[in-house]
């Protein structure tokens, strides 16, 4: 298998199947066909499981019902990654999708021709589920990413791809710092990423982002302080 797409999922406020379907549609349209989709499901119901059994896009789907750490995004993302068999693992958040039909092929070629172990690509944003797009963002490194909140110029988890040999995993003790903590850990263990200067990912921007609304500024700072202690920054 050339590429595994690792997708942690849950009910997503009754839109879980809708978002997953849109992602799988974009995977089915890829020029690269040697692809598996590993879905780790934290749902308490069986809607996503039933949907995966239908496999309307005729993809190679490895569905895993995951009751471990239900509600913790790091646990579920790690579960999906740990069950991937591809040379390259493309990590996704459930509500994002591939921006064009050559995204996986381009990502695979760039990574397999490089000694670097992980890649971060550009993303573009949509508020209307892909009918229109705005604010394309290309990744750039900032040495203060881990020390100063708001200095993550790489992007969220969906811009990330890793080689299967990478053993870095997401820390279950953080939520708001999930991405920057992983990026810092991967850099320490494997060096800097490939900063791919083109848009491969579509990010949904939602006004109902429950995670953002339920975690206070104090809690976010507590997460950063936890990461600083863990990494010996302070």
C-alpha positions, 0 to 999 in steps of 0.5 A, a space after each residue: 500500500 502506498 498511502 493510508 488515510 487515517 481518519 478519526 471520526 465520531 457523530 459530529 453533532 449529527 453531521 458525522 456521516 455527511 462530513 465523512 462522505 465528502 472526504 471519501 468522495 474526494 479520496 475516490 477521485 484521486 489519481 493515486 489509487 493504491 490507497 487505504 482508508 483507516 477509520 477509527 470510530 468513537 461514535 456511541 451509535 452505529 451510523 458511521 459503521 453502517 455507512 462504512 459497510 455500504 462503501 459507496 465509493 468502493 474504497 479499501 476501508 479498514 473500519 475500527 470501532 474504538 471504545 478506548 478513550 472515547 471523546 479524546 481526539 488524540 486517542 482516536 487519531 493514534 488508533 487510526 494511525 497505528 492501524 495504517 499499513 501504507 508507506 505514507 500516512 495522511 492524517 485527517 480531521 473528519 470535516 476536512 477533505 482533499 482539495 484536488 484530484 492529484 493531492 495524494 499522488 503529489 504528496 506521495 511523490 514528494 515524500 518518497 523522494 525526500 529523506 525527511 520524515 514528515 510533510 506539512 502542506 497548504 490548506 484553503 478554507 470554506 464556509 459553504 462546504 466547498 462551493 467557494 473558498 477563501 484564505 489559502 494558507 501555505 505553511 511556514 516554520 516559526 521557532 516560537 510555535 511551541 512557546 507562544 500561543 498563536 504562532 502555529 503557521 503550519 496549520 491544523 492536523 489535516 495538513 500533516 502527512 508522515 512516513 510509516 516509520 515515524 513513531 511520534 503520536 498525539 498526546 492525549 493530555 492536550 486538545 487545543 495544543 494537539 497539533 503544535 505539540 505533535 509538530 514539536 515532538 516530531 521535529 525533536 525526533 525526526 528533524 524539520 518537515 517538508 514545507 510543501 508550498 501548495 494547497 492540498 487540503 480543504 478546511 471547513 471553517 465553522 461557527 459552531 466549533 464546540 471545542 473552541 467554545 468550551 476551552 477557556 484561555 486559562 485552560 489553553 495556557 495550562 495546556 501550553 504550560 504542560 507541554 513546556 514542562 514535558 519538553 523541558 522548555 521551562 
